[in-house]
Amino acid sequence: MMEVPRGHVLESMAIDSRTTMVVMRWTRFLLDRVDHDDIPELFRYYNRIGWIGEDLAEELTKIAEGMKVQGARGMSAPIADADDSGSRKGSKGQARSCPVSETGWRMTSEDHLRSWIFISELGGSEVDKKLWAGLNQRLESFELDLEGYYRV
């Protein structure tokens, strides 16, 4: 079967205040979950799956290089904090399953979905929070139904 070439969802980004704010928030979000050294691989992954273009991946990597990770007492609190064991905690305080050093550039599916929302924002799409919340609720219900069906 012949593979059909496809473009990337986001090839480039505008140079304006709104875009800069979104990029900075997204980068901080990512750095709360992935070590600085693993950011390039994360952006290469997003490039491989068609979310961002190669040039944009390089540009975003350069932006991340200039940012430092702030501690829990920094001016803006991180979205996730590491506990003494090195495990990351999500926004609701639950510990992540693996310490950051073991996960490398990989993140949870929820974190990748949040990245998708940032990418959509950068692409100029209006992100409808009610739609996302409703979809998330339906998917959680579906997963619970499957767990009951398969007795997982």
C-alpha positions as CSV (number, residue, x, y, z in Angstrom):
1,M,0.0,0.0,0.0
2,M,1.4,3.4,-1.0
3,E,1.7,6.0,1.8
4,V,0.0,9.3,1.1
5,P,2.1,12.3,2.1
6,R,0.5,14.7,4.5
7,G,1.4,18.0,5.9
8,H,1.8,19.1,9.5
9,V,-1.0,20.7,11.4
10,L,1.2,23.6,12.4
11,E,4.2,24.5,10.1
12,S,4.9,27.9,11.5
13,M,3.6,30.4,14.0
14,A,2.9,34.1,14.0
15,I,5.2,36.7,15.6
16,D,2.8,38.6,17.9
17,S,2.0,39.0,21.6
18,R,-0.7,36.4,21.7
19,T,1.4,33.7,20.1
20,T,4.4,34.6,22.4
21,M,2.1,34.2,25.4
22,V,0.8,30.8,24.3
23,V,4.3,29.5,23.4
24,M,5.7,30.6,26.8
25,R,2.8,28.9,28.7
26,W,3.1,25.7,26.5
27,T,6.9,25.6,27.0
28,R,6.5,26.0,30.8
29,F,3.8,23.3,30.8
30,L,6.2,21.0,28.9
31,L,9.2,21.8,31.1
32,D,7.1,20.9,34.2
33,R,6.8,17.4,32.7
34,V,9.9,16.8,30.7
35,D,13.6,17.5,31.4
36,H,15.3,20.3,29.3
37,D,17.5,17.7,27.6
38,D,14.4,15.7,26.4
39,I,12.5,18.6,24.8
40,P,14.1,18.2,21.4
41,E,13.0,14.6,21.2
42,L,9.5,15.5,22.3
43,F,9.3,18.1,19.5
44,R,10.7,15.5,17.0
45,Y,8.0,13.2,18.1
46,Y,5.3,15.8,17.4
47,N,6.9,16.4,14.0
48,R,6.9,12.6,13.2
49,I,3.2,12.3,14.0
50,G,2.3,15.4,12.0
51,W,1.5,17.9,14.7
52,I,4.3,20.4,14.0
53,G,6.7,21.0,11.1
54,E,10.4,20.4,11.4
55,D,11.4,24.1,11.3
56,L,8.9,24.9,14.0
57,A,10.2,22.0,16.1
58,E,13.7,23.5,15.9
59,E,12.4,27.0,16.7
60,L,10.4,25.7,19.8
61,T,13.5,23.8,21.0
62,K,15.5,27.1,20.9
63,I,12.8,28.9,22.8
64,A,12.8,26.1,25.5
65,E,16.6,26.3,25.8
66,G,16.2,29.9,27.0
67,M,13.8,29.0,29.8
68,K,14.6,27.8,33.2
69,V,12.4,25.6,35.3
70,Q,11.0,27.4,38.3
71,G,10.6,25.8,41.7
72,A,7.3,25.6,43.5
73,R,8.0,29.0,45.1
74,G,8.8,30.8,41.8
75,M,6.8,33.7,40.5
76,S,4.5,31.4,38.6
77,A,3.8,28.1,40.2
78,P,4.5,25.1,38.0
79,I,1.6,22.9,36.8
80,A,3.3,19.8,38.2
81,D,5.8,19.4,41.0
82,A,8.3,16.6,41.7
83,D,8.1,14.9,45.1
84,D,11.1,13.5,46.9
85,S,11.1,10.3,44.9
86,G,11.3,12.2,41.6
87,S,7.8,11.3,40.6
88,R,5.8,14.2,39.0
89,K,2.5,15.2,40.5
90,G,-0.4,16.3,38.3
91,S,-2.4,19.4,38.8
92,K,-4.7,17.5,41.2
93,G,-1.8,16.2,43.3
94,Q,-1.8,12.6,42.0
95,A,1.7,11.1,41.6
96,R,2.6,10.2,38.0
97,S,3.4,6.5,37.5
98,C,7.2,6.9,36.6
99,P,9.9,9.2,37.7
100,V,10.9,11.8,35.1
101,S,14.3,10.2,34.6
102,E,12.6,7.0,33.5
103,T,10.1,8.5,31.1
104,G,12.5,10.7,29.1
105,W,10.5,12.8,26.7
106,R,7.3,10.7,27.0
107,M,4.3,12.1,28.7
108,T,0.8,10.8,29.7
109,S,-1.9,10.8,27.1
110,E,-3.6,13.6,29.0
111,D,-0.5,15.8,28.7
112,H,-0.2,15.1,25.0
113,L,-3.9,16.2,24.6
114,R,-3.1,19.4,26.5
115,S,-0.2,19.9,24.1
116,W,-2.6,19.4,21.2
117,I,-4.8,22.2,22.7
118,F,-1.7,24.5,22.8
119,I,-0.9,23.6,19.2
120,S,-4.5,24.3,18.1
121,E,-4.3,27.7,19.8
122,L,-1.0,28.5,18.0
123,G,-2.7,27.5,14.8
124,G,-5.4,30.0,15.4
125,S,-8.2,27.6,16.1
126,E,-10.7,28.6,18.7
127,V,-10.4,26.1,21.5
128,D,-13.9,25.4,22.9
129,K,-13.4,24.4,26.6
130,K,-16.9,23.2,26.9
131,L,-16.5,20.9,23.9
132,W,-13.3,19.5,25.3
133,A,-14.8,19.0,28.8
134,G,-17.9,17.3,27.3
135,L,-15.8,15.0,25.1
136,N,-13.5,14.1,28.0
137,Q,-16.5,13.3,30.2
138,R,-18.0,11.0,27.4
139,L,-14.7,9.2,26.9
140,E,-14.2,8.7,30.7
141,S,-17.8,7.2,30.8
142,F,-16.9,5.0,27.8
143,E,-13.7,3.8,29.5
144,L,-15.7,2.9,32.7
145,D,-18.2,1.0,30.7
146,L,-15.4,-1.0,29.1
147,E,-13.8,-1.7,32.4
148,G,-17.1,-3.1,33.7
149,Y,-17.7,-5.1,30.5
150,Y,-14.2,-6.6,30.5
151,R,-14.0,-6.7,34.4
152,V,-10.7,-4.9,34.3
